[in-house]
Amino acid sequence: MHKAIIIDIIPPDKSPALAGLEMEELTRLVETYGGIVILEVMQNRGRPSAKTYVGTGKAEEAAKRAKDLRADMVIINGFLKPAQIENLTRLFSHDPKDLTGKSNIPVWDRTDIILKIFEKHAKTEEAKLQIRLAQLKHQIPKVYHYQAKLFDKERGGISGTRGAGEKGIEEEKRHIRSQIKEVEKKLEQVKKTHANQRHRRKRHGLKTVALVGYTNAGKSTLLRSLTGKDVYIADKLFATLDTRLGNLWLADPQQPYKGQKILLADTIGFIQNLPPYLVESFKATLSEVQEADLILHLVDSSDPQQQLKIRVVNEILKELVSDAIPVLMVFNKADQQRCCFPEQRGRPVISSLRKKSLEVLKQTLSRLVHKKDLVR
């Protein structure tokens, strides 16, 4: 099991409580990856240090503790620039002259750990393509920076020259751009396939309800409980990376003896501070959300951070989908609920594990699917 040190700064406009919640989430990410957090390092600071993210003194202190505790992973709760990665890698290194990082404790930022988790959980070719695209876009500046450092060393610091090193950087740039184009081309084919499938469904009058929510809100459990779909379920972040579809039969309020089949679509869970290119890479998966007839926003009612997570999901939805698509907010995990929040009033509160509450949800879905009503 990996032993990780996690590091973050607390700007003046961020409350200590919110900072603590973010570190708690980073701890969950480490655990999902297969590690354990052995040390948290936090510093009150207006903005990240251009050299070491936290101040140099704090970074040196953390590096000493890392060696004493035999940590094998350092994760920053932010987005690192290439120079910051290099400086931190040197500090946490057993060999400061090693630019390759092979003998060093790896230093990752928040995006790195998320991508590593995605890579471990990817099952389908589509998910693997989307992750590959995100990785290429995330690695570009790092590759350029380290290649430039190595080539500067190769040139011996002579300015005004253009040798094999600079040509090598250009070749590396072209290679990465070529890979990105190749992956994007394959993903375009996936999008076309999805679009054709949706067109056939709409032609036959089959409506789609898309499940969205913060990661680990219980979407996969709800999909299985409502449709009987055999899906992977785990108490971890980002257990689902692919879109899974299940058939759900709903009674018609106007014709009680006549049912209607709809599709319930489970998608990747959301999380705060996702870089735009990561969301962009998963557009093929999220296309079911963008083209849905109704969006079901699932919230963990037992989570004391629910207000923050509702805001995160709403912000991502605002960027992804049209305001014309109705949204139903549903509070899940009522069986684990410790208290009631005002935001739950007037909205369904269910447990995915209790049949009675699921029947109430199905009635609500039936009414909304037929009438295009909306609970806000």
C-alpha positions as CSV (number, residue, x, y, z in Angstrom):
1,M,0.0,0.0,0.0
2,H,1.3,3.5,-0.9
3,K,2.1,5.9,1.9
4,A,1.2,9.4,0.8
5,I,1.8,12.9,2.1
6,I,-0.9,15.4,1.0
7,I,-0.2,19.2,0.8
8,D,-2.3,22.3,0.3
9,I,-2.5,26.0,1.0
10,I,-5.4,27.9,2.7
11,P,-5.9,31.4,1.1
12,P,-7.4,34.1,3.3
13,D,-10.8,33.9,1.5
14,K,-11.1,30.1,2.2
15,S,-12.6,29.0,5.5
16,P,-10.6,26.4,7.5
17,A,-13.7,24.2,7.4
18,L,-13.8,24.2,3.6
19,A,-10.1,23.6,3.4
20,G,-10.5,20.6,5.8
21,L,-13.3,19.2,3.6
22,E,-11.1,19.5,0.5
23,M,-8.3,17.6,2.2
24,E,-10.7,15.0,3.3
25,E,-11.8,14.5,-0.3
26,L,-8.1,14.3,-1.4
27,T,-7.6,11.6,1.3
28,R,-10.6,9.6,-0.2
29,L,-8.9,9.9,-3.6
30,V,-5.7,8.5,-2.2
31,E,-7.6,5.6,-0.6
32,T,-9.4,4.9,-3.8
33,Y,-6.1,4.7,-5.6
34,G,-4.9,2.2,-3.1
35,G,-2.9,4.3,-0.7
36,I,-3.0,5.7,2.8
37,V,-2.4,9.3,4.0
38,I,0.3,9.4,6.6
39,L,0.8,13.2,6.8
40,E,-1.3,16.3,6.0
41,V,0.6,19.5,5.4
42,M,-1.4,22.8,5.2
43,Q,-0.1,26.4,5.1
44,N,-2.0,29.7,5.3
45,R,-0.9,31.5,2.2
46,G,-2.5,34.0,-0.2
47,R,-1.4,32.2,-3.4
48,P,0.8,29.2,-4.3
49,S,4.5,29.7,-4.4
50,A,5.8,29.9,-7.9
51,K,8.7,27.6,-6.9
52,T,7.3,25.0,-4.5
53,Y,3.5,25.6,-4.2
54,V,3.8,26.0,-0.4
55,G,6.6,28.1,0.9
56,T,10.1,26.8,0.6
57,G,10.6,26.4,4.3
58,K,7.3,24.4,4.6
59,A,8.3,22.3,1.6
60,E,11.7,21.5,3.0
61,E,10.1,20.5,6.3
62,A,7.6,18.2,4.5
63,A,10.5,16.7,2.5
64,K,12.3,15.8,5.7
65,R,9.2,14.3,7.2
66,A,8.6,12.3,4.0
67,K,12.0,10.7,4.3
68,D,11.6,10.0,8.1
69,L,8.2,8.4,7.5
70,R,9.3,6.6,4.4
71,A,6.6,8.1,2.2
72,D,6.5,7.0,-1.4
73,M,4.0,9.5,-2.8
74,V,3.4,13.3,-2.5
75,I,0.2,14.8,-3.7
76,I,-0.6,18.5,-4.0
77,N,-4.3,19.6,-3.7
78,G,-4.0,21.9,-6.7
79,F,-2.6,22.1,-10.2
80,L,1.2,22.1,-10.5
81,K,3.2,24.0,-13.1
82,P,6.3,22.2,-14.5
83,A,8.8,24.3,-12.6
84,Q,6.9,23.5,-9.3
85,I,7.0,19.8,-10.1
86,E,10.7,20.0,-10.8
87,N,11.6,21.9,-7.6
88,L,9.4,19.7,-5.4
89,T,10.8,16.6,-7.0
90,R,14.3,17.8,-6.2
91,L,13.3,18.5,-2.6
92,F,11.8,15.0,-2.1
93,S,14.5,13.3,-4.1
94,H,17.1,10.9,-2.8
95,D,19.3,12.1,-5.7
96,P,18.7,15.9,-6.4
97,K,20.6,15.6,-9.7
98,D,18.2,13.1,-11.1
99,L,15.9,14.9,-13.6
100,T,14.2,11.7,-14.7
101,G,12.5,11.2,-11.4
102,K,13.3,7.4,-11.4
103,S,14.9,7.5,-8.0
104,N,12.6,10.1,-6.5
105,I,9.4,10.1,-4.5
106,P,6.8,10.9,-7.2
107,V,5.1,14.3,-6.8
108,W,1.6,14.5,-8.3
109,D,-1.1,17.2,-8.4
110,R,-4.8,16.7,-8.0
111,T,-5.3,15.9,-11.7
112,D,-2.6,13.3,-11.6
113,I,-4.2,11.2,-8.9
114,I,-7.7,11.5,-10.5
115,L,-6.2,10.3,-13.9
116,K,-4.4,7.4,-12.1
117,I,-7.8,6.4,-10.6
118,F,-9.5,6.7,-14.0
119,E,-6.8,4.5,-15.6
120,K,-7.3,1.8,-12.9
121,H,-11.1,1.8,-13.3
122,A,-11.4,2.0,-17.1
123,K,-13.0,-1.1,-18.5
124,T,-14.3,-0.3,-22.0
125,E,-12.3,0.9,-25.0
126,E,-14.3,4.2,-24.9
127,A,-13.3,5.0,-21.3
128,K,-9.6,4.1,-22.1
129,L,-9.7,6.5,-25.1
130,Q,-11.1,9.3,-23.0
131,I,-8.5,8.8,-20.3
132,R,-5.7,8.6,-22.8
133,L,-6.8,12.0,-24.3
134,A,-6.9,13.6,-20.9
135,Q,-3.5,12.2,-20.0
136,L,-1.9,13.5,-23.2
137,K,-3.3,17.0,-22.6
138,H,-2.2,17.0,-19.0
139,Q,1.3,15.8,-19.8
140,I,2.1,18.2,-22.6
141,P,3.6,21.1,-20.6
142,K,5.5,18.7,-18.3
143,V,7.0,16.8,-21.3
144,Y,8.1,20.1,-22.9
145,H,9.6,21.4,-19.7
146,Y,11.6,18.3,-18.9
147,Q,12.7,17.7,-22.5
148,A,13.9,21.3,-22.6
149,K,15.9,20.9,-19.3
150,L,17.6,17.7,-20.6
151,F,18.4,19.4,-24.0
152,D,19.8,22.5,-22.2
153,K,22.1,20.2,-20.3
154,E,23.0,18.4,-23.6
155,R,23.9,21.8,-25.2
156,G,26.1,22.7,-22.2
157,G,24.2,26.0,-21.6
158,I,25.4,27.5,-24.9
159,S,22.9,30.2,-26.0
160,G,22.0,31.1,-29.5
161,T,22.4,27.6,-30.8
162,R,19.8,25.2,-32.3
163,G,21.0,21.6,-32.2
164,A,19.7,18.1,-31.9
165,G,18.0,19.0,-28.6
166,E,15.6,21.6,-29.9
167,K,14.9,19.5,-33.0
168,G,14.0,16.7,-30.5
169,I,11.6,18.9,-28.7
170,E,9.8,19.8,-32.0
171,E,9.6,16.1,-32.8
172,E,8.2,15.4,-29.4
173,K,5.6,18.1,-29.9
174,R,4.5,16.7,-33.3
175,H,4.4,13.2,-31.8
176,I,2.1,14.2,-28.9
177,R,-0.2,16.3,-31.2
178,S,-0.4,13.4,-33.6
179,Q,-1.5,11.1,-30.7
180,I,-4.1,13.6,-29.6
181,K,-5.5,13.8,-33.1
182,E,-5.6,10.0,-33.4
183,V,-7.5,9.6,-30.1
184,E,-9.9,12.4,-30.9
185,K,-10.6,10.8,-34.3
186,K,-11.5,7.5,-32.6
187,L,-13.7,9.3,-30.0
188,E,-15.5,11.1,-32.8
189,Q,-16.5,7.7,-34.1
190,V,-17.8,6.7,-30.6
191,K,-19.8,10.0,-30.5
192,K,-21.4,9.2,-33.9
193,T,-22.3,5.7,-32.8
194,H,-24.0,7.1,-29.7
195,A,-25.8,9.7,-31.8
196,N,-27.1,7.1,-34.1
197,Q,-28.3,5.0,-31.2
198,R,-30.1,8.0,-29.6
199,H,-31.7,8.8,-33.0
200,R,-33.1,5.3,-33.3
201,R,-34.4,5.5,-29.7
202,K,-36.1,8.9,-30.3
203,R,-37.6,7.6,-33.5
204,H,-39.3,4.9,-31.5
205,G,-40.5,7.3,-28.8
206,L,-38.1,5.9,-26.2
207,K,-37.2,8.6,-23.6
208,T,-34.0,8.8,-21.5
209,V,-33.5,9.9,-17.9
210,A,-29.9,10.6,-17.1
211,L,-28.5,10.0,-13.6
212,V,-26.0,12.7,-12.5
213,G,-24.5,13.5,-9.2
214,Y,-21.4,13.9,-7.2
215,T,-19.2,10.8,-7.2
216,N,-20.3,8.2,-4.7
217,A,-23.8,9.6,-4.4
218,G,-25.3,6.1,-5.1
219,K,-26.2,6.4,-8.8
220,S,-25.1,2.9,-9.7
221,T,-27.0,1.4,-6.8
222,L,-30.2,3.3,-7.9
223,L,-29.7,2.1,-11.5
224,R,-29.5,-1.5,-10.3
225,S,-32.4,-1.2,-7.9
226,L,-34.7,0.4,-10.5
227,T,-33.8,-1.6,-13.6
228,G,-32.1,-4.8,-12.3
229,K,-29.1,-4.0,-14.4
230,D,-26.0,-5.9,-13.2
231,V,-23.5,-3.1,-12.6
232,Y,-20.3,-2.8,-10.6
233,I,-20.9,-1.0,-7.2
234,A,-18.2,0.0,-4.7
235,D,-17.9,2.5,-1.9
236,K,-15.2,4.5,-3.7
237,L,-14.8,7.6,-5.9
238,F,-15.2,7.2,-9.6
239,A,-16.3,3.5,-9.5
240,T,-18.2,4.3,-12.8
241,L,-16.5,5.7,-15.9
242,D,-18.7,4.4,-18.6
243,T,-22.4,5.1,-19.4
244,R,-24.6,2.2,-18.5
245,L,-28.2,1.9,-19.7
246,G,-31.1,0.1,-18.1
247,N,-34.7,-0.4,-19.0
248,L,-37.3,1.0,-16.6
249,W,-41.1,0.5,-16.9
250,L,-43.3,3.3,-15.7
251,A,-47.0,3.5,-15.4
252,D,-48.8,6.1,-17.5
253,P,-50.8,8.5,-15.1
254,Q,-53.4,8.9,-17.8
255,Q,-53.6,5.2,-18.7
256,P,-52.9,3.2,-15.5
257,Y,-53.0,-0.1,-17.2
258,K,-50.6,0.9,-20.0
259,G,-46.9,1.1,-19.1
260,Q,-44.1,2.9,-20.8
261,K,-40.5,1.9,-21.1
262,I,-37.8,4.5,-20.6
263,L,-34.0,4.3,-20.5
264,L,-32.1,5.1,-17.3
265,A,-28.5,6.2,-18.0
266,D,-25.8,6.2,-15.4
267,T,-22.8,8.3,-16.1
268,I,-19.5,9.3,-14.5
269,G,-19.7,11.1,-11.2
270,F,-18.7,14.7,-10.8
271,I,-16.1,16.1,-8.4
272,Q,-14.9,19.7,-7.6
273,N,-12.0,21.4,-9.3
274,L,-12.0,19.2,-12.4
275,P,-9.9,20.8,-15.2
276,P,-11.9,21.8,-18.3
277,Y,-9.9,19.4,-20.6
278,L,-10.9,16.5,-18.3
279,V,-14.6,17.2,-18.7
280,E,-14.0,17.8,-22.4
281,S,-12.3,14.4,-22.8
282,F,-15.4,12.7,-21.3
283,K,-17.9,14.4,-23.7
284,A,-18.6,11.1,-25.4
285,T,-19.8,9.6,-22.1
286,L,-21.6,12.8,-21.0
287,S,-23.5,13.0,-24.3
288,E,-26.3,10.9,-22.8
289,V,-26.7,13.8,-20.2
290,Q,-26.7,16.4,-22.9
291,E,-29.4,14.7,-25.0
292,A,-31.6,13.4,-22.1
293,D,-35.3,14.1,-21.8
294,L,-34.9,14.5,-18.0
295,I,-31.9,14.8,-15.7
296,L,-32.1,13.1,-12.3
297,H,-29.7,14.9,-9.9
298,L,-28.9,12.4,-7.1
299,V,-27.7,13.8,-3.8
300,D,-26.4,11.9,-0.8
301,S,-28.8,13.1,1.9
302,S,-26.5,11.7,4.7
303,D,-23.5,13.8,3.5
304,P,-22.8,16.9,5.7
305,Q,-21.1,18.4,2.6
306,Q,-24.2,18.1,0.4
307,Q,-24.7,21.8,-0.2
308,L,-21.1,22.2,-1.6
309,K,-21.6,19.1,-3.8
310,I,-25.0,20.3,-5.1
311,R,-23.3,23.5,-6.1
312,V,-20.4,21.7,-7.9
313,V,-22.8,19.5,-9.8
314,N,-25.0,22.4,-10.8
315,E,-22.0,24.4,-12.1
316,I,-20.9,21.5,-14.2
317,L,-24.4,20.9,-15.6
318,K,-24.6,24.6,-16.4
319,E,-21.6,24.2,-18.7
320,L,-22.8,20.9,-20.2
321,V,-26.5,21.1,-20.9
322,S,-29.2,23.3,-22.1
323,D,-31.6,25.0,-19.6
324,A,-34.4,23.5,-21.6
325,I,-33.7,20.0,-20.1
326,P,-35.8,19.6,-16.9
327,V,-33.9,18.6,-13.7
328,L,-35.3,16.6,-10.8
329,M,-33.2,16.7,-7.6
330,V,-33.6,13.5,-5.5
331,F,-32.0,13.0,-2.1
332,N,-30.7,9.4,-1.7
333,K,-29.5,7.3,1.3
334,A,-32.4,8.2,3.6
335,D,-31.6,5.0,5.5
336,Q,-28.2,6.6,6.5
337,Q,-29.5,10.2,7.0
338,R,-28.5,11.8,10.3
339,C,-30.3,15.1,9.9
340,C,-32.6,16.9,7.5
341,F,-31.5,19.9,5.4
342,P,-33.9,22.7,4.2
343,E,-32.8,21.9,0.6
344,Q,-34.6,18.6,0.7
345,R,-38.1,20.1,1.2
346,G,-40.4,19.5,-1.7
347,R,-38.1,17.0,-3.3
348,P,-38.1,13.2,-3.2
349,V,-36.1,11.6,-0.4
350,I,-35.4,8.0,-1.0
351,S,-33.3,5.0,-0.2
352,S,-32.1,3.0,-3.2
353,L,-32.4,-0.1,-1.0
354,R,-36.0,0.4,0.0
355,K,-38.7,-0.7,-2.4
356,K,-41.4,1.6,-1.0
357,S,-39.5,4.8,-1.6
358,L,-38.5,3.6,-5.1
359,E,-42.2,3.2,-6.0
360,V,-42.7,6.9,-5.0
361,L,-39.8,7.9,-7.1
362,K,-41.1,5.9,-10.1
363,Q,-44.5,7.7,-9.8
364,T,-42.7,11.1,-9.8
365,L,-40.6,10.1,-12.8
366,S,-43.7,9.0,-14.6
367,R,-45.4,12.3,-14.0
368,L,-42.4,14.3,-15.1
369,V,-41.6,12.2,-18.2
370,H,-45.2,12.6,-19.4
371,K,-45.8,16.2,-18.4
372,K,-42.3,17.7,-18.5
373,D,-42.9,19.1,-15.1
374,L,-40.0,20.3,-13.0
375,V,-39.3,20.5,-9.3
376,R,-36.8,23.2,-8.4
